Amino acid sequence: MLLAAGRGERMRPLTDSCPKPLLNVQGKPLMQWHLEALLRGGTQQVVINTAWLEQQIVQTFGSVFGLQPLSIKGQQLSLSEQLQLQYSLEGRDFGAALETAGGICRALPLLFPAQDSLATGVFWVLAADVYTPGFEFAQEAVTRFAASGQLAHIWLVPNPAHNPHGDFGLDAASGLALNLPKDDPQPRYTYSTIGLYHRDLFAPPWCHMAPGNPLGVKAALAPLLRAAMDAGRVTAELYPGPWTDVGTPERLAQLNWP
């Protein structure tokens, strides 16, 4: 699931007429970097939640995304060379974004159709407004997580200047993510907004929204994650590669500096 519903307040005035996921980074829309990486990693289906100026996103990417033209000398690309895209239109349905957990709950019926008896319950979640060109959405990571019995596995990054105190700790011995008290001296790292999740995290006892979030409840993801961490149900690892939260015009300009 690709999270692309935010208003991008800190990016104004750039986002007054363009949704943040479509802002240009190194010659292509920001969220296209993620779509390309997902396709290279073997993902075949992506659900994108939208709200602010959502029709621009739908019109830009449509229902199919491929790294090559859709037809080469009359030969259609196989499904393994394409991403099938679906949209959870929060703007159309509720008039505004539902925040992270609310948006994920809303999109679960698209991620896991009732007739899909082969679904493992595991899915990627990533924010469309981060730039991490070297991240690999490897199927080995999916397989390993599915066998772990955990509710989430998240990637952490060294703290950037705009988040010096970090978000979560990491127990190197066990690989568990830690919800550290404020006075705990252990190091904290920043959540990259990339993670593998099991749909059980978005059901009781962790989450109490109705299936499919039909009422459009707005809810953040962090409280669910922290509760699951306290129960030892979230693992993590550090990602050492390039990573930028493209949250301000200044950071965007730095990425596009020649």
HELIX and SHEET records of a PDB file:
HELIX    1   1 GLU A    9  MET A   11  5                                   3    
HELIX    2   2 LEU A   14  ASP A   16  5                                   3    
HELIX    3   3 LYS A   20  LEU A   22  5                                   3    
HELIX    4   4 LEU A   30  ARG A   40  1                                  11    
HELIX    5   5 GLU A   54  PHE A   61  1                                   8    
HELIX    6   6 LEU A   79  GLU A   81  5                                   3    
HELIX    7   7 GLU A   90  PHE A   94  1                                   5    
HELIX    8   8 GLU A   99  LEU A  111  1                                  13    
HELIX    9   9 GLN A  139  SER A  148  1                                  10    
HELIX   10  10 ARG A  199  PHE A  202  5                                   4    
HELIX   11  11 ALA A  222  ASP A  230  1                                   9    
HELIX   12  12 PRO A  249  LEU A  255  1                                   7    
SHEET    1   A 8 VAL A  64  GLY A  66  0                                        
SHEET    2   A 8 GLN A  82  LEU A  89 -1                                        
SHEET    3   A 8 GLN A  45  THR A  50  1                                        
SHEET    4   A 8 LEU A   2  ALA A   4  1                                        
SHEET    5   A 8 VAL A 122  ALA A 127  1                                        
SHEET    6   A 8 THR A 190  HIS A 198 -1                                        
SHEET    7   A 8 ALA A 152  VAL A 157 -1                                        
SHEET    8   A 8 VAL A 234  LEU A 238  1                                        
SHEET    1   B 2 ASN A  24  VAL A  25  0                                        
SHEET    2   B 2 LYS A  28  PRO A  29 -1                                        
SHEET    1   C 2 SER A  71  ILE A  72  0                                        
SHEET    2   C 2 GLN A  75  GLN A  76 -1                                        
SHEET    1   D 2 VAL A 130  TYR A 131  0                                        
SHEET    2   D 2 THR A 244  ASP A 245 -1                                        
SHEET    1   E 2 GLY A 169  LEU A 170  0                                        
SHEET    2   E 2 ALA A 177  LEU A 178 -1                                        
END                                                                             
